[in-house]
Structures are given as structure tokens and as C-alpha cells.
Amino acid sequence: MATMHPPTPDEARALLRSSTTSAAAVRDIGGNRHAQWLTGHAVAVFSYFAAMATADQDVEVLVSSAAYAAALALLSVTLLPGATVSKSGMGRRWLRALLWWGAIYAACMVVGASFFRAEPAFWLPAAVVTALPLAIGALRENRA
């Protein structure tokens, strides 16, 4: 059985250079697709709620909803399959952003659809508040 000895200063420097190069290569492979997806979702939900501010007929709500669903599908099929590598802690950041978004989204949709149909005074602030957890999640993922 071989024994481990501490590396010499030259070996340690070489190991650190190799580690930095490897980390950069792994980041390049994965890109920052999770942050990009969260950012795209934030823009999509903001746009959707902004459209709901003027949607006073069912067909307008349906068209806006279909466009939002299509945007999420496009983001998901273009960005997520290429995210073969993720940063440490990404799952926790991702889950936190989506859970907060989901809770706020559900509350805004129920209240807005029930009491504030086509009311910009409700939907525009709701658009900002609903997009915020996704934007914060993207910022945190980008900084990780």
C-alpha cells in the first residue's frame, strides 16, 4: 500500500492550476443555462401578467396563456437539455426560486382572475412581484 505524502510547493501550484483549468472547462460545458432559464421565465411571467392587465375577454386570456405556455416550453427544450453540468447547490437555489414563484403565481392568479380582471392596477404590480423570485434565483445561480 502506497503512502501519501504532502505535495511539494511546485506540485501544489501545478495542482491548483490544473484545478482552476478543470473548473473553468466544466463551467464552459454547462454554461449558465439554469440562470438563463430562470431569467427567461421571469420575463415570460412578467409579460403574461402584463397581458392579463388588458385581457377582458376569455379569448384574450386564452391567447396570453398559450403564449406563456409556449415560451416556457421553448425555454425548457432549448436550455435545459444542454445543462449537463450544474453548479454546487443549484438544486436548492432552483427549488427555492420555483416554490416562491409558484406560491406567488397561484395567489395572484386566483385573486386577479376572481376580482381584478383586466385591471392594470393589480396585474402590473403582480407581474413584478411574481417575476421577482425567478430573477433573484437567476442572480443567485449566476453568482454561484
Secondary structure, DSSP 8 states (H G I E B T S, - for coil): --------HHHHHHHHHHHHHHHHHHHHHHTTHHHHHHHHHHHHHHHHHHHHTT--SHHHHHHHHHHHHHHHHHHHHHHGGG-----TTHHHHHHHHHHHHHHHHHHHHHHHHHH-TT-HHHHHHHHHHHHHHHHHHHHHHHH-
